[in-house]
Amino acid sequence: MDTKAYKKKKILVFAGTFEGHKLAEAFWKKGWQEKADFCVATCYGTELLEDIPGLSVMEGRLKEQDMKRLLAESSYGMVIDATHPYAKEVTENIKKACRQTEVSYVRLFRERSGKIREGVTEVDSISEAVELLNGHRERVLLTTGAKELGKYSGISYMAERVFARVLPSAESIAACHNAGIPAGHIIAMQGPFSREMNLATMRQYGCTYLVTKDTGKPGGFDDKLAVLEAGFQVIVIRRPSVEQGDSFEEVMKKAEAFYEE
């Protein structure tokens, strides 16, 4: 076998949490796990893929130059971007690295949730959400992830009234502490969560506002909006831009065609 030719037939997958695992499972069922590498940002991402036998996983946050070097030195023929729909900077860096190394780029698109329900307040940024919340004094449940918690630091009386639901990882807990969120206000759990769990959480901590993103069905978005029915308020941070990409089925077809070339 021509080893060099074989290496050029490999696919590099930049994996988010849900989509990354779904792709890894599908690749394993197809017997492609030795023809692909999966790249995740955190140890939590690695843990989510541990149940897939024979999978090659690389862990660590990569900048644009790191991605470019990886693609140039490893001779990948295709990259699948399965990162979070709100990871705009990461996606842009992946696109640039692919263009510069002439590697085929495929974006796995997570469907939006469709029409936002009546009663939801939509904003374009975290700073706009902070401004809105500062017009009130009620308690707030943040469900937008740990990475950008620092951007909420402008909320008045933050330590008293803000609660954060984040992934149960050391990195997420550290981000909460760095953002000034007290230990008793940190809810470290892995989702997605049912409507009953969301309602119970809001009631347990006495929150009035739930802040979230349009994460689609995989992110449990509709179940978060269910708290509206009980009289709670929901603030949704819109996706950063109009995305283009392929469905899961389309991505799998492109991967299969790539391997058959």
N, C-alpha and C positions, 0 to 999 in steps of 0.2 A: 504493500500500500504506500502511496505517495503521502508521507506525513505532512508535508507542507500544504498539499492540496486539501488534505483532511482538515487542517487547522483553519483554512479559509472558508470552510463550510460551517464554522461554528457561529452561534448566535449569542450575543450578550444581552441579557435582560436587566434593565434597571427597574427594580421591583418596589412597588409600594406594599402596603400590608395585605389587603384583600386580593388585588389583582395579581400580585406577585405569587401568592400561594396558589391561586387558581391556575395560573400559567404553569407553575412548577408541577402541579399535579397532572395537568394535561400532557406536558412534555414527558413525564414519567410513564404515563399510560401508553404513549406513542413509542416509548423506548428511545427518546431523544435526550435523556438527561446527561449523557456523555458528550453530546454535541452542543451543549449550551452551558454558559456560566451565568450565575445570578448575582447581581450586585445590590447590596442593601446598605442603608446608611448607619444602622444601629445594631447593637447586639440583640435587641428585641426583634428586629427584622430577621436576624439569623435564627433565633429560637422558633419563629413561626414556620420556618422551612425545614426544621430538623426532622420532621416526620416523612420527608420525601427521600427514599433511598437513593444513594449514589449521586446526589446533587452537589455540584460545585458552587459554593457560595463565597463571595468576597464581601467583606464588611468594612465600612468606613465612608465618611462623607468626602466626595471628590469634587474638586473645583474643575473649571473648564480645561485647564492645562493638564490636570491629572487624567481626565477623561480622554483627551487627545493623545496623551502618551500611551495610555492603556490600549486604545484602538490601534495606534500605529505599531506598537510593539507586539501585539497579540494576533494581528491579522484576522480580526473578525470580519465576516461578510455582511452581517446584519445586526442592527441594534433595535430592540423593542423597548420603548419607553412606557413602562407601566407604573410610573410614579403617580403620586396623589394629584388630583386635578387642580389643587391650589399651589402646587410646588412649581410656580411659574419660572423662577430663576433656574431651578434644576433642569427643567425641560428646555429652556433656552440654551443652557450650557451643553446639554446633550446634542441638541440640533447643530450647534456651532461645531462641536467636536466631530460630528459625523460629516458635516460639509467639508471640513478641513482635511479629513482623512479619506474622503470619498467612500464612506461606508453607508449602506442603505439604512434609512431611518423609518421606523414604523411606530406610530403613536396609538396606544390602546386607549380609546376614549370611554370614559365612564359617563353613561347617560345622565342627563340632568333629571330633576324630579318633575319637570313639567310646570304647570301653572302653580304659582305660589298661592296658598290659601288666603282667604280674606282674614284680615286681622294681624297678618305678619308684617313687621316693619323691615324693609330691606335697606341696606346701606352698602356703600362701595368699599369701605375700608374699616379697619379696626379703630382708627382714630375717630371716624364718624360715629361708630358704635359707642366709644368712650364719651364723646360729646353728648350723645343722646342720653346715656345712663347718668351723666352728671346733672341732668335735669330732674333726677329722682333720687330717693334715698333707700328704696327697697333693696332686698338682697338679690344677688345675681349668680346664676350658674353658668360658667364658661365651659363650652364643649367644643372648642375650636382647636384643641391640641396644645401641647406644651411648648413647641418651638417658638411661638410668637407671644408668649405670655407677658414678656417684658413690655410689649406695646400697650398693655392695659394698665400700666402703672399710673396713668393720669386719672384713673377713676377715684373720685373722692371717697374717703373712708374705706379704702380698698381692703385693708386688713380686717375690718369689721364685717363687711357685707359681701365680699366676693368669694365664691367657691369655685374650684377648678376640678373638672373630671378629666383625668389624663390616663395614659397607658401605664400599666404597673411595671415601670422600668426605673432603674437608678437615674438615668438621664432625665426622665420626665419629672421625677421627684425633685431633683436638683434644680431644674428650671423653675419649678413652683417656688422653692425657697429663694432663689435668686430674684424672682419677681415680687417677693414680699408677701407671699400667700402663707399664712400660718399652717402648721401641720394639721390642725383640726379642721381645716377648710380644704384639704386635699382628698379627693376621691379617686383612688388609683384602681381602675378596673378596665378589663378588656371588653370592648363592645363587639358588634353593635348591640344596643339595648332595646328591649321591648317597650311598648307604650306604657305598660304597667310599671316597669322599672323607672322610666323617666318621670312618671307622675309621682311615684313613691319618693324619688330623690328630691324632687322639687318640694314636696310636702315635708319630708324629713328635715331639710335644712332651712325651711321657711323662705324659699326663694320666690320671687315674683317674676323675674326675667330669666329667660334661657337664651343664651347667645350661641349661635351655631353657624355652619356653612352648608351650602347646597352640595352635600356629599353623595347625593343619589341614594338609590336603594341599598347598595353595599355598606354605606355609612349610616344606615338606619334613619335617614332624614325624615321620612314620613312618620315614623314612630316618635320622633322628637316633636314634630308639629302637633301630635296628638294632645300635648299639654294645653293647647288652645281651648280644647273642649271643657277643660276644668277651670277656665278663667285666667290662666297664666299668660304672660306676654312673651312673644318670641321675636328676636332680632336675628335676621339672616344676613350674613356678609356674602355678597354676590361673588361669583367666580371672577377671577381677574380679567378675563377676556373671552371672546367667542372662540371656543376650541374647535379644532378639526382633528379627526382621527378615525380609527376603525373600530368596529365592534370586536368582541372577543372572538367570535366565529370567523370574522374576516382576518384577524391577526393570525389565527391558527392556519387558515388557508394559505396565507402569505409565507408562513414558516415552512409549511409542507412543500410549497412550490420551490422555496429556496433550497431545501435539502434534496429535492429531486433533480435540481439543475445539474 
